[in-house]
Amino acid sequence: MNNRKMVAGNWKMNKTLQEGETLIKELDKLISNPACAVVIGVPFIHLTTACNLLKDNKFIQVAAQNCADKASGAFTGEVSAAMVASTGATYCILGHSERRTYYHETNAILQEKVNLALENNLKVIFCVGETKEEREANKQEQIVKQQLQEGLFHLSAEQFKQIVIAYEPVWAIGTGLTATPEQAQEMHKYIRELVQEKYGDLAASTTILYGGSCNPKTAPELFSKPDIDGGLIGGASLKAEDFSAIINAQ
């Protein structure tokens, strides 16, 4: 197995507790001995259930979709990194375009979240990517570089080993537009070059996922590109057979 390879699911705000339990059981049966690492990013209410149901599954790890930028205290409605870790989850997705857009999470806020996640022994799937306006202005490299520099590149090399990067072309998600495999590879290669400049040889082992619209039909060509190590999967991760088919595309 290429130790960079990964497929991560992001359920977003979907599935009741009962529906989630059903899906987790389906995934537990379908996914055995995959050719890549597998992570499912579930809403907070599913974390404990998922970890308990998958405790004997050596192949599927569980992620939260977010954590607070504070360690604890009077922050009603927030969930801390320590709380996430206490459920048995091993990953946390941070910086997703929806969090950046709808909840105005800045790179400075995300840096705090990354620090707290790592302090609580959570690995981080850190999302970067440009909007349609930024792509049309040919600012995609500038935007992604800034997101990495301000959100991640304060980390030591040892800390950075716990980071997975997910590139999201925000302009190609739910817009009817699509990023070609060549466009995706171009940005993945650029991200790896930035990691190389900062962390040297670590770039060769850093997992970089594609976070655009990815399904069983598009996954094989995307995953064949040299710098695309897998996908952060949205809608297709809500159907066990589709998600399993994407994993099998590795």
Beta strands, then each sheet from edge to edge (+ up, - down):
strand 1: 6-10
strand 2: 37-42
strand 3: 60-64
strand 4: 91-94
strand 5: 123-128
strand 6: 163-167
strand 7: 208-210
strand 8: 230-233
sheet 1: 7+ 6+ 5+ 4+ 3+ 2+ 1+ 8+
end
